[in-house]
């Protein structure tokens, strides 16, 4: 048995075949943890995990690059939409909305039994603009706190 601890089968790139991808992994005796990178993909990781009684789990969190408006390709979150707060930008696929870490939202997600951990989080100083370091650090600290508290429940 193997565990792929960092998959993104819940991303838009797998909209049409996420189930087949996961079914192939499970048939090969590979369990998966779908890793969320912001609210939408974290919630979706749980939805996908709930589709399976075992072998598919979720990790939730806010990736540091999503703490500011920044470029992301459509394979991660799909095409721009007003509901996601995305912006069309010519040659780029879209820019993320610059999410603030919503502690209560993620705490609710963390209570789901399919959630094994908090992440994808950390510091990504490769992409810096304005207050990015501060926002990334604050979001990271809040996610560490959430992980510590959710494990003590």
DSSP file (Angstrom, degrees, kcal/mol; ACC not computed):
  #  RESIDUE AA STRUCTURE BP1 BP2  ACC     N-H-->O    O-->H-N    N-H-->O    O-->H-N    TCO  KAPPA ALPHA  PHI   PSI    X-CA   Y-CA   Z-CA
    1    1 A X              0   0    0      0, 0.0     2,-0.3     0, 0.0    29,-0.2   0.000 360.0 360.0 360.0 141.0    0.0    0.0    0.0
    2    2 A X  E     -a   30   0A   0     27,-2.4    29,-2.8    26,-0.1     2,-0.4  -0.865 360.0-144.7-126.7 161.9    1.2    3.5   -0.8
    3    3 A X  E     -a   31   0A   0     -2,-0.3     2,-0.9    27,-0.2    29,-0.2  -0.985   3.0-155.4-130.0 121.5    0.0    7.0    0.1
    4    4 A X  E     -a   32   0A   0     27,-3.3    29,-2.0    -2,-0.4     3,-0.3  -0.854  15.4-172.1 -91.2 104.8    0.2   10.0   -2.3
    5    5 A X  E     +     0   0A   0     -2,-0.9     2,-0.2     1,-0.2    -1,-0.1   0.387  69.3  45.1 -84.6   3.6    0.3   12.7    0.3
    6    6 A X  E     +     0   0A   0     29,-0.0     2,-0.3    28,-0.0    -1,-0.2  -0.573  69.3 141.0-151.9  83.0    0.0   15.6   -2.2
    7    7 A X  E     -a   34   0A   0     26,-2.5    28,-3.1    -3,-0.3     3,-0.1  -0.788  34.0-159.8-117.4 164.5   -2.6   15.4   -5.0
    8    8 A X    >   +     0   0    0     -2,-0.3     3,-2.1    26,-0.2     6,-0.2  -0.235  38.5 140.6-135.3  44.7   -4.9   17.9   -6.5
    9    9 A X  T 3  S+     0   0    0      1,-0.3     8,-0.1     4,-0.1    12,-0.1   0.655  70.0  65.2 -65.2 -12.7   -7.5   15.8   -8.2
   10   10 A X  T 3  S+     0   0    0     25,-0.1    -1,-0.3    -3,-0.1     8,-0.0   0.530  80.6 106.5 -85.3  -6.1  -10.1   18.3   -7.1
   11   11 A X  S X  S-     0   0    0     -3,-2.1     3,-2.2     1,-0.1    66,-0.2  -0.297  88.5-105.5 -71.4 159.6   -8.6   21.0   -9.3
   12   12 A X  G >  S+     0   0    0     64,-1.2     3,-2.0     1,-0.3     4,-0.3   0.744 114.5  73.5 -58.4 -26.7  -10.3   22.1  -12.5
   13   13 A X  G 3  S+     0   0    0     62,-2.3    -1,-0.3     1,-0.3     3,-0.2   0.763 103.7  42.0 -59.4 -22.7   -7.8   20.2  -14.6
   14   14 A X  G <> S+     0   0    0     -3,-2.2     4,-1.9    61,-0.3     3,-0.4   0.145  76.7 118.9-109.9  17.5   -9.6   17.0  -13.4
   15   15 A X  T <4 S+     0   0    0     -3,-2.0     4,-0.2     1,-0.2    -1,-0.1   0.865  84.4  36.1 -50.5 -40.8  -13.2   18.2  -13.7
   16   16 A X  T  4 S+     0   0    0     -4,-0.3    -1,-0.2    -3,-0.2     4,-0.1   0.684 132.4  23.3 -90.7 -18.6  -14.0   15.5  -16.2
   17   17 A X  T  > S+     0   0    0     -3,-0.4     4,-2.6    -8,-0.1     5,-0.2   0.209  75.8 116.5-137.0  20.0  -12.0   12.6  -14.9
   18   18 A X  H  X S+     0   0    0     -4,-1.9     4,-2.5     1,-0.2     5,-0.2   0.893  83.3  51.1 -57.8 -39.4  -11.2   13.1  -11.2
   19   19 A X  H  > S+     0   0    0      1,-0.2     4,-2.9     2,-0.2    -1,-0.2   0.920 110.8  47.0 -65.6 -43.5  -13.2   10.0  -10.3
   20   20 A X  H  > S+     0   0    0      2,-0.2     4,-2.3     1,-0.2    -1,-0.2   0.898 111.6  52.2 -64.2 -40.2  -11.3    7.9  -12.9
   21   21 A X  H  X S+     0   0    0     -4,-2.6     4,-1.9     2,-0.2    -2,-0.2   0.945 114.6  41.3 -60.7 -49.0   -8.0    9.2  -11.7
   22   22 A X  H  X S+     0   0    0     -4,-2.5     4,-2.9     1,-0.2     5,-0.2   0.904 112.2  54.6 -68.3 -40.9   -8.7    8.4   -8.1
   23   23 A X  H  X S+     0   0    0     -4,-2.9     4,-2.4    -5,-0.2    -1,-0.2   0.895 108.3  50.0 -59.9 -39.2  -10.3    5.0   -8.9
   24   24 A X  H  X S+     0   0    0     -4,-2.3     4,-1.5     2,-0.2    -1,-0.2   0.915 111.0  49.5 -64.6 -41.9   -7.1    4.1  -10.8
   25   25 A X  H  <>S+     0   0    0     -4,-1.9     5,-2.6     1,-0.2     3,-0.4   0.948 112.5  46.5 -61.6 -48.3   -5.0    5.1   -7.8
   26   26 A X  H ><5S+     0   0    0     -4,-2.9     3,-1.8     1,-0.2    -1,-0.2   0.890 109.3  54.5 -62.7 -39.3   -7.1    3.1   -5.4
   27   27 A X  H 3<5S+     0   0    0     -4,-2.4    -1,-0.2     1,-0.3    -2,-0.2   0.815 107.4  51.2 -63.3 -29.2   -7.0    0.1   -7.7
   28   28 A X  T 3<5S-     0   0    0     -4,-1.5    -1,-0.3    -3,-0.4    -2,-0.2   0.297 124.6-107.7 -88.5   9.3   -3.2    0.3   -7.7
   29   29 A X  T < 5S+     0   0    0     -3,-1.8   -27,-2.4     1,-0.2     2,-0.5   0.864  76.1 136.9  65.6  39.4   -3.4    0.3   -3.8
   30   30 A X  E   < -a    2   0A   0     -5,-2.6   -27,-0.2   -29,-0.2    -1,-0.2  -0.965  39.6-157.3-117.4 115.0   -2.5    4.0   -3.6
   31   31 A X  E     -a    3   0A   0    -29,-2.8   -27,-3.3    -2,-0.5     2,-0.3  -0.553  15.8-147.7 -83.3 156.8   -4.4    6.2   -1.2
   32   32 A X  E     -ab   4  56A   0     23,-2.7    25,-2.4   -29,-0.2     2,-0.5  -0.945  18.8-156.8-133.0 149.2   -4.5    9.9   -1.8
   33   33 A X  E     - b   0  57A   0    -29,-2.0   -26,-2.5    -2,-0.3     2,-0.5  -0.970  20.0-148.6-119.8 112.1   -4.7   13.2    0.1
   34   34 A X  E     -ab   7  58A   0     23,-2.6    25,-2.4    -2,-0.5     2,-0.6  -0.699  16.1-144.3 -80.8 128.3   -6.1   16.0   -2.0
   35   35 A X  E     - b   0  59A   0    -28,-3.1     2,-0.2    -2,-0.5    25,-0.2  -0.835   4.6-145.4-103.9 121.9   -4.5   19.2   -0.9
   36   36 A X        -     0   0    0     23,-3.2     3,-0.1    -2,-0.6     6,-0.1  -0.532  11.1-170.5 -81.1 150.7   -6.5   22.5   -0.9
   37   37 A X  S    S-     0   0    0      1,-0.3    26,-2.7    -2,-0.2     2,-0.3   0.487  70.3  -8.6-118.9  -9.6   -4.8   25.7   -1.7
   38   38 A X  S  > S-     0   0    0     24,-0.2     4,-2.4     1,-0.1     5,-0.3  -0.918  95.3 -64.2-167.2-172.9   -7.6   28.2   -0.8
   39   39 A X  H  > S+     0   0    0     -2,-0.3     4,-2.6     1,-0.2     5,-0.2   0.924 126.9  45.4 -52.8 -53.6  -11.3   28.1    0.2
   40   40 A X  H  > S+     0   0    0      1,-0.2     4,-2.2     2,-0.2    -1,-0.2   0.923 117.8  40.6 -60.9 -49.0  -12.7   26.7   -3.0
   41   41 A X  H  > S+     0   0    0      2,-0.2     4,-1.8     1,-0.2    -1,-0.2   0.787 114.2  53.8 -76.2 -25.5  -10.1   23.9   -3.5
   42   42 A X  H  X S+     0   0    0     -4,-2.4     4,-1.6     2,-0.2    -2,-0.2   0.938 111.1  45.5 -68.8 -47.0  -10.1   23.0    0.2
   43   43 A X  H  X S+     0   0    0     -4,-2.6     4,-2.0    -5,-0.3    -2,-0.2   0.917 113.8  50.0 -60.2 -43.3  -13.9   22.6    0.2
   44   44 A X  H  X S+     0   0    0     -4,-2.2     4,-2.6    -5,-0.2     5,-0.2   0.858 103.7  59.0 -66.2 -35.3  -13.7   20.7   -3.0
   45   45 A X  H  X S+     0   0    0     -4,-1.8     4,-2.2     1,-0.2    -1,-0.2   0.896 108.0  46.8 -60.1 -39.2  -11.0   18.4   -1.6
   46   46 A X  H  X S+     0   0    0     -4,-1.6     4,-2.5     2,-0.2    -2,-0.2   0.919 109.4  53.3 -68.2 -43.5  -13.4   17.4    1.2
   47   47 A X  H  X S+     0   0    0     -4,-2.0     4,-0.5     1,-0.2    -2,-0.2   0.919 111.4  46.0 -57.8 -44.5  -16.3   16.8   -1.3
   48   48 A X  H >< S+     0   0    0     -4,-2.6     3,-1.3     1,-0.2    -1,-0.2   0.928 111.6  51.9 -64.0 -44.8  -14.2   14.5   -3.3
   49   49 A X  H >< S+     0   0    0     -4,-2.2     3,-1.8     1,-0.3     7,-0.2   0.875 103.0  58.8 -60.8 -37.7  -12.9   12.7   -0.2
   50   50 A X  H 3< S+     0   0    0     -4,-2.5    -1,-0.3     1,-0.3    -2,-0.2   0.680  91.2  71.6 -66.0 -16.1  -16.5   12.1    1.0
   51   51 A X  T << S+     0   0    0     -3,-1.3     2,-0.4    -4,-0.5    -1,-0.3   0.563  97.8  56.4 -74.9  -7.6  -17.2   10.3   -2.3
   52   52 A X  S <  S-     0   0    0     -3,-1.8     4,-0.2    -4,-0.2     3,-0.1  -0.979  71.4-145.1-129.4 137.0  -15.1    7.4   -1.0
   53   53 A X  S    S-     0   0    0     -2,-0.4     2,-0.3     1,-0.2    -1,-0.1   0.824  86.0  -4.4 -69.8 -29.4  -15.5    5.4    2.2
   54   54 A X  S    S+     0   0    0      3,-0.0    -1,-0.2     1,-0.0     3,-0.1  -0.986 112.2  45.8-155.5 161.2  -11.7    5.0    2.6
   55   55 A X  S    S+     0   0    0     -2,-0.3   -23,-2.7    -3,-0.1     2,-0.4   0.309  91.2  84.0  90.6  -9.6   -8.5    5.8    0.8
   56   56 A X  E     +b   32   0A   0     -7,-0.2     2,-0.2   -25,-0.2   -23,-0.2  -0.987  52.4 159.8-132.3 123.9   -9.3    9.4   -0.1
   57   57 A X  E     -b   33   0A   0    -25,-2.4   -23,-2.6    -2,-0.4     2,-0.3  -0.747  26.5-123.1-134.7 177.4   -8.7   12.3    2.3
   58   58 A X  E     -bc  34 115A   0     56,-2.7    58,-2.8   -25,-0.2    59,-0.8  -0.925   7.7-163.0-130.0 151.5   -8.3   16.0    2.3
   59   59 A X  E     -bc  35 117A   0    -25,-2.4   -23,-3.2    -2,-0.3     2,-0.3  -0.992  21.8-158.7-124.8 136.8   -5.8   18.6    3.5
   60   60 A X  E     + c   0 118A   0     57,-1.8    59,-3.5    -2,-0.4     2,-0.3  -0.878  28.4 105.4-121.0 149.5   -7.1   22.2    3.8
   61   61 A X        -     0   0    0     -2,-0.3     2,-0.6   -23,-0.3   -19,-0.1  -0.966  60.5 -84.9 167.5 179.8   -5.4   25.5    3.8
   62   62 A X        -     0   0    0     -2,-0.3    60,-0.4    77,-0.1   -24,-0.2  -0.946  37.2-139.5-117.2 108.6   -4.4   28.7    2.1
   63   63 A X    >   -     0   0    0    -26,-2.7     3,-2.1    -2,-0.6    58,-0.2  -0.405  23.5-119.0 -63.6 141.3   -1.2   28.5    0.0
   64   64 A X  G >  S+     0   0    0      1,-0.3     3,-1.6     2,-0.2    -1,-0.1   0.799 110.6  62.4 -57.6 -29.9    0.9   31.6    0.5
   65   65 A X  G >  S+     0   0    0      1,-0.3     3,-0.6     2,-0.1    -1,-0.3   0.702  96.5  61.1 -70.5 -14.7    0.6   32.7   -3.2
   66   66 A X  G <  S+     0   0    0     -3,-2.1    33,-2.1     1,-0.2    -1,-0.3   0.344  79.2  85.9 -91.4   7.4   -3.1   33.0   -2.7
   67   67 A X  G <  S+     0   0    0     -3,-1.6     2,-0.3    31,-0.2    -1,-0.2   0.504  98.6  30.3 -84.8  -3.2   -2.7   35.7   -0.1
   68   68 A X  S <  S-     0   0    0     -3,-0.6    30,-0.7    -4,-0.1     2,-0.4  -0.950 103.7 -80.5-142.8 164.4   -2.5   38.4   -2.8
   69   69 A X        +     0   0    0     28,-0.3     2,-0.3    -2,-0.3    28,-0.2  -0.557  68.9 150.7 -66.4 122.1   -3.9   38.8   -6.3
   70   70 A X        -     0   0    0     -2,-0.4    26,-3.2    26,-0.2    28,-0.1  -0.983  48.1 -82.9-154.4 159.9   -1.6   36.8   -8.4
   71   71 A X  E     +D   95   0B   0     -2,-0.3     2,-0.3    24,-0.3    24,-0.2  -0.385  44.1 168.9 -69.7 138.2   -1.5   34.8  -11.7
   72   72 A X  E     -D   94   0B   0     22,-2.3    22,-0.8    -2,-0.1     2,-0.1  -0.987  32.7-115.2-145.5 143.3   -2.7   31.2  -11.7
   73   73 A X    >>  -     0   0    0     -2,-0.3     3,-1.7    20,-0.1     4,-0.9  -0.409  27.6-113.3 -80.4 159.7   -3.5   29.0  -14.6
   74   74 A X  H 3> S+     0   0    0      1,-0.3     4,-1.7     2,-0.2   -62,-0.1   0.653 108.4  73.2 -68.2 -15.0   -6.9   27.7  -15.3
   75   75 A X  H 34 S+     0   0    0      2,-0.2   -62,-2.3     1,-0.2    -1,-0.3   0.764  97.2  50.8 -70.0 -22.2   -6.0   24.1  -14.5
   76   76 A X  H <4 S-     0   0    0     -3,-1.7   -64,-1.2   -64,-0.2    -2,-0.2   0.969 135.0  -1.8 -78.4 -54.9   -5.9   24.9  -10.9
   77   77 A X  H  < S-     0   0    0     -4,-0.9    -2,-0.2     1,-0.3    -3,-0.1   0.482  99.9-115.5-119.2  -4.9   -9.2   26.7  -10.3
   78   78 A X     <  -     0   0    0     -4,-1.7    -1,-0.3    -5,-0.3    -2,-0.1  -0.415  57.5 -24.0  96.1-176.7  -10.9   26.8  -13.6
   79   79 A X  S    S-     0   0    0      1,-0.1     7,-0.1    -2,-0.1    15,-0.1  -0.258  81.5 -83.8 -68.4 155.8  -11.9   29.7  -15.8
   80   80 A X        +     0   0    0     13,-0.3     2,-0.3     5,-0.1    -1,-0.1  -0.254  51.5 176.9 -59.4 145.9  -12.5   33.1  -14.3
   81   81 A X    >>> -     0   0    0     -3,-0.1     5,-1.6     1,-0.1     3,-0.5  -0.990  39.1-125.6-148.5 150.8  -15.9   33.8  -12.8
   82   82 A X  G >45S+     0   0    0     -2,-0.3     3,-1.0     1,-0.2    -1,-0.1   0.860 109.7  59.8 -63.7 -34.8  -17.4   36.7  -10.9
   83   83 A X  G 345S+     0   0    0      1,-0.3    -1,-0.2     2,-0.1    -3,-0.0   0.810 106.0  47.2 -66.7 -27.8  -18.4   34.4   -8.0
   84   84 A X  G <45S-     0   0    0     -3,-0.5    13,-0.3     2,-0.1    -1,-0.3   0.534 110.8-122.6 -88.7  -5.7  -14.8   33.5   -7.4
   85   85 A X  T <<5 +     0   0    0     -3,-1.0    -3,-0.2    -4,-0.5    -2,-0.1   0.685  58.6 153.6  75.7  17.1  -13.7   37.1   -7.6
   86   86 A X      < -     0   0    0     -5,-1.6     2,-0.4    -7,-0.1    -1,-0.2  -0.361  33.6-144.3 -82.1 162.0  -11.3   36.4  -10.4
   87   87 A X  E     -E   95   0B   0      8,-0.8     8,-1.1    -2,-0.1     2,-0.2  -0.988  12.6-126.6-129.0 131.3  -10.2   38.9  -13.0
   88   88 A X  E     -     0   0B   0     -2,-0.4     6,-0.2     6,-0.2     5,-0.1  -0.570  26.4-175.8 -72.4 139.4   -9.4   38.3  -16.8
   89   89 A X  E >   -E   92   0B   0      3,-0.7     3,-1.7     1,-0.3     2,-0.4  -0.238  33.6-114.3-137.1  49.8   -6.0   39.6  -17.6
   90   90 A X  T 3  S+     0   0    0      1,-0.3    -1,-0.3     3,-0.1     0, 0.0  -0.398 101.8  15.1  63.7-113.9   -5.2   39.3  -21.3
   91   91 A X  T 3  S+     0   0    0     -2,-0.4    -1,-0.3    -3,-0.1     2,-0.1   0.772 117.0  79.0 -68.8 -26.9   -2.4   36.8  -21.8
   92   92 A X  E <  S- E   0  89B   0     -3,-1.7    -3,-0.7     1,-0.1     3,-0.1  -0.491  81.9-131.0 -80.6 153.8   -2.7   35.4  -18.3
   93   93 A X  E    S-     0   0B   0      1,-0.3   -13,-0.3    -2,-0.1     2,-0.3   0.972  71.6 -52.8 -68.4 -54.1   -5.5   32.9  -17.5
   94   94 A X  E     -D   72   0B   0    -22,-0.8   -22,-2.3    -6,-0.2     2,-0.4  -0.966  45.9-113.7-171.7 170.0   -6.6   34.8  -14.4
   95   95 A X  E     -DE  71  87B   0     -8,-1.1    -8,-0.8    -2,-0.3   -24,-0.3  -0.925  32.9-116.0-114.5 141.8   -5.5   36.3  -11.1
   96   96 A X        -     0   0    0    -26,-3.2   -26,-0.2    -2,-0.4   -11,-0.1  -0.273  27.4-114.6 -69.8 165.2   -6.6   35.0   -7.7
   97   97 A X        -     0   0    0    -13,-0.3   -28,-0.3   -28,-0.2    -1,-0.1   0.564  45.1-109.9 -81.0  -9.0   -8.6   37.2   -5.5
   98   98 A X        -     0   0    0    -30,-0.7   -31,-0.2   -32,-0.1   -29,-0.2   0.979  41.9-146.2  75.8  68.6   -6.0   37.7   -2.8
   99   99 A X        -     0   0    0    -33,-2.1     2,-0.3   -31,-0.3    -1,-0.1  -0.445   5.9-142.1 -76.8 135.2   -7.7   35.7    0.0
  100  100 A X        -     0   0    0     -2,-0.2     2,-0.6     1,-0.0    -1,-0.0  -0.724  37.9-100.1 -84.0 144.6   -7.4   36.6    3.6
  101  101 A X        -     0   0    0     -2,-0.3     2,-1.1    34,-0.2     3,-0.1  -0.575  34.0-154.9 -70.6 117.3   -7.2   33.5    5.9
  102  102 A X     >  -     0   0    0     -2,-0.6     4,-2.4     1,-0.2     5,-0.3  -0.786   8.6-170.3 -96.3  93.6  -10.7   33.0    7.3
  103  103 A X  H  > S+     0   0    0     -2,-1.1     4,-2.5     1,-0.2    -1,-0.2   0.887  82.6  48.4 -55.1 -47.4  -10.0   31.1   10.5
  104  104 A X  H  > S+     0   0    0      2,-0.2     4,-2.1     1,-0.2    -1,-0.2   0.894 110.8  51.1 -64.5 -40.1  -13.6   30.3   11.2
  105  105 A X  H  > S+     0   0    0      1,-0.2     4,-2.0     2,-0.2    -2,-0.2   0.949 114.9  42.3 -60.6 -49.4  -14.3   29.0    7.7
  106  106 A X  H  X S+     0   0    0     -4,-2.4     4,-2.8     1,-0.2    -2,-0.2   0.829 109.4  58.3 -69.9 -31.2  -11.2   26.7    7.8
  107  107 A X  H  X S+     0   0    0     -4,-2.5     4,-1.0    -5,-0.3    -1,-0.2   0.915 106.6  49.4 -62.7 -41.6  -12.0   25.6   11.4
  108  108 A X  H >< S+     0   0    0     -4,-2.1     3,-0.7     1,-0.2     4,-0.3   0.929 112.5  46.9 -62.3 -45.1  -15.4   24.4   10.1
  109  109 A X  H >< S+     0   0    0     -4,-2.0     3,-1.9     1,-0.2    -2,-0.2   0.911 106.6  58.9 -61.5 -41.0  -13.7   22.5    7.3
  110  110 A X  H 3< S+     0   0    0     -4,-2.8    -1,-0.2     1,-0.3    -2,-0.2   0.734  93.8  66.6 -62.6 -22.4  -11.1   21.1    9.7
  111  111 A X  T << S+     0   0    0     -4,-1.0    -1,-0.3    -3,-0.7     2,-0.2   0.618  75.9 105.2 -75.8 -10.6  -13.9   19.4   11.8
  112  112 A X  S X  S-     0   0    0     -3,-1.9     3,-2.1    -4,-0.3    -3,-0.0  -0.528  75.4-133.8 -70.9 133.2  -14.7   17.1    8.9
  113  113 A X  T 3  S+     0   0    0      1,-0.3    -1,-0.1    -2,-0.2    -3,-0.0   0.685 103.3  64.1 -63.1 -16.8  -13.4   13.6    9.6
  114  114 A X  T 3  S+     0   0    0    -57,-0.1   -56,-2.7     2,-0.0     2,-0.6   0.584  81.9  93.6 -81.2  -9.7  -12.0   13.4    6.0
  115  115 A X  E <   +c   58   0A   0     -3,-2.1   -56,-0.2   -58,-0.2     3,-0.1  -0.756  46.7 173.3 -87.8 119.8   -9.6   16.2    6.8
  116  116 A X  E     -     0   0A   0    -58,-2.8     2,-0.3    -2,-0.6   -57,-0.2   0.722  59.6  -5.6 -96.0 -25.2   -6.3   14.8    8.0
  117  117 A X  E     -c   59   0A   0    -59,-0.8   -57,-1.8     2,-0.1     2,-0.5  -0.976  65.0-102.0-161.5 168.3   -4.2   17.9    8.1
  118  118 A X  E     +c   60   0A   0     -2,-0.3   -57,-0.2   -59,-0.2     3,-0.2  -0.894  61.7 113.9-101.2 131.8   -3.8   21.7    7.5
  119  119 A X        +     0   0    0    -59,-3.5   -83,-0.5    -2,-0.5    -2,-0.1  -0.518  26.7 104.0 152.4 142.5   -1.8   22.6    4.5
  120  120 A X  S    S+     0   0    0     -2,-0.2     2,-0.3   -85,-0.2    -1,-0.2  -0.124  80.9 119.9-104.4 112.9   -0.9   23.7    1.8
  121  121 A X        +     0   0    0     -3,-0.2     2,-0.3   -58,-0.2   -58,-0.2  -0.851  18.8  94.9-139.4 172.7    0.5   26.5    3.8
  122  122 A X  S    S-     0   0    0    -60,-0.4     2,-0.4    -2,-0.3    18,-0.2  -0.984  71.3 -49.0 144.1-153.9    3.9   28.1    4.5
  123  123 A X        -     0   0    0     -2,-0.3     2,-0.4    17,-0.1    10,-0.1  -0.984  36.6-177.2-123.4 132.8    5.9   31.0    3.2
  124  124 A X    >   +     0   0    0     -2,-0.4     3,-1.0     3,-0.1    12,-0.0  -0.749   9.9 167.9-129.7  82.9    6.6   31.6   -0.5
  125  125 A X  T 3   +     0   0    0     -2,-0.4     3,-0.1     1,-0.2    -1,-0.1   0.396  58.8  89.9 -81.8   4.6    8.9   34.6   -0.8
  126  126 A X  T 3  S+     0   0    0      1,-0.2     2,-0.7    -3,-0.0    -1,-0.2   0.881  90.3  47.1 -64.1 -37.6    9.6   33.9   -4.4
  127  127 A X  S <  S+     0   0    0     -3,-1.0     2,-0.4     2,-0.0    -1,-0.2  -0.906  79.4 169.6-108.4 107.4    6.6   36.1   -5.3
  128  128 A X        +     0   0    0     -2,-0.7     2,-0.3    -3,-0.1     3,-0.1  -0.956   9.5 154.7-124.7 138.6    6.7   39.3   -3.4
  129  129 A X    >   -     0   0    0     -2,-0.4     3,-2.0     1,-0.0    -2,-0.0  -0.895  62.0 -48.9-157.9 129.0    4.6   42.5   -3.7
  130  130 A X  T 3  S+     0   0    0     -2,-0.3     3,-0.4     1,-0.3     4,-0.2  -0.195 127.1   1.4  52.8-117.0    3.8   45.1   -1.2
  131  131 A X  T 3> S+     0   0    0      1,-0.2     4,-2.6     2,-0.1    -1,-0.3   0.143  95.3 117.9 -90.0  18.3    2.5   43.5    2.0
  132  132 A X  H <> S+     0   0    0     -3,-2.0     4,-3.1     1,-0.2     5,-0.3   0.906  72.0  51.4 -57.2 -47.4    2.9   40.0    0.8
  133  133 A X  H  > S+     0   0    0     -3,-0.4     4,-2.5     1,-0.2    -1,-0.2   0.928 112.7  46.7 -56.6 -45.5    5.4   38.9    3.4
  134  134 A X  H  > S+     0   0    0      2,-0.2     4,-2.6     1,-0.2    -1,-0.2   0.934 114.4  46.4 -62.8 -47.1    3.2   40.1    6.2
  135  135 A X  H  X S+     0   0    0     -4,-2.6     4,-2.5     1,-0.2     5,-0.2   0.910 113.7  48.9 -63.2 -42.7    0.0   38.5    4.7
  136  136 A X  H  X S+     0   0    0     -4,-3.1     4,-2.5    -5,-0.2   -14,-0.2   0.932 112.8  47.0 -62.7 -45.1    1.8   35.2    4.1
  137  137 A X  H  X S+     0   0    0     -4,-2.5     4,-2.7    -5,-0.3    -2,-0.2   0.920 112.6  49.2 -64.1 -43.8    3.3   35.1    7.6
  138  138 A X  H  X S+     0   0    0     -4,-2.6     4,-2.2     1,-0.2    -1,-0.2   0.936 113.2  46.4 -61.5 -46.9   -0.1   36.0    9.3
  139  139 A X  H  X S+     0   0    0     -4,-2.5     4,-2.0     1,-0.2    -1,-0.2   0.896 112.9  50.8 -62.3 -40.4   -1.9   33.3    7.3
  140  140 A X  H  X S+     0   0    0     -4,-2.5     4,-2.2    -5,-0.2    -2,-0.2   0.928 110.0  49.0 -63.9 -46.2    0.8   30.8    8.1
  141  141 A X  H  X S+     0   0    0     -4,-2.7     4,-2.2     1,-0.2    -1,-0.2   0.894 110.8  50.8 -61.5 -40.2    0.7   31.5   11.8
  142  142 A X  H  X S+     0   0    0     -4,-2.2     4,-2.5     1,-0.2    -1,-0.2   0.874 109.9  50.0 -66.0 -36.2   -3.1   31.2   11.8
  143  143 A X  H  X S+     0   0    0     -4,-2.0     4,-2.4     2,-0.2    -2,-0.2   0.860 108.6  51.7 -71.9 -34.7   -3.0   27.8   10.1
  144  144 A X  H  X S+     0   0    0     -4,-2.2     4,-2.4     2,-0.2    -2,-0.2   0.927 111.5  48.2 -63.1 -43.8   -0.4   26.5   12.6
  145  145 A X  H  X S+     0   0    0     -4,-2.2     4,-2.6     2,-0.2     5,-0.2   0.921 111.1  50.4 -61.1 -45.1   -2.7   27.6   15.4
  146  146 A X  H  X S+     0   0    0     -4,-2.5     4,-2.8     1,-0.2     5,-0.2   0.916 110.3  49.7 -61.4 -43.7   -5.7   25.9   13.7
  147  147 A X  H  X S+     0   0    0     -4,-2.4     4,-1.6     2,-0.2    -1,-0.2   0.935 111.9  48.1 -60.4 -46.9   -3.7   22.7   13.2
  148  148 A X  H  X S+     0   0    0     -4,-2.4     4,-0.6     1,-0.2    -2,-0.2   0.916 116.2  43.1 -61.9 -43.9   -2.7   22.7   16.9
  149  149 A X  H >< S+     0   0    0     -4,-2.6     3,-0.6     1,-0.2     4,-0.3   0.869 110.7  54.3 -71.6 -36.6   -6.2   23.4   18.1
  150  150 A X  H >< S+     0   0    0     -4,-2.8     3,-0.6     1,-0.2    -1,-0.2   0.800 106.3  52.8 -70.7 -26.4   -7.9   20.9   15.7
  151  151 A X  H 3< S+     0   0    0     -4,-1.6    -1,-0.2     1,-0.2    -2,-0.2   0.684 103.8  57.8 -79.7 -17.9   -5.7   18.1   16.9
  152  152 A X  T <<        0   0    0     -4,-0.6    -1,-0.2    -3,-0.6    -2,-0.2   0.460 360.0 360.0 -91.3   0.7   -6.6   18.7   20.5
  153  153 A X    <         0   0    0     -3,-0.6    -1,-0.2    -4,-0.3    -2,-0.1   0.493 360.0 360.0 -74.2 360.0  -10.3   18.3   20.0
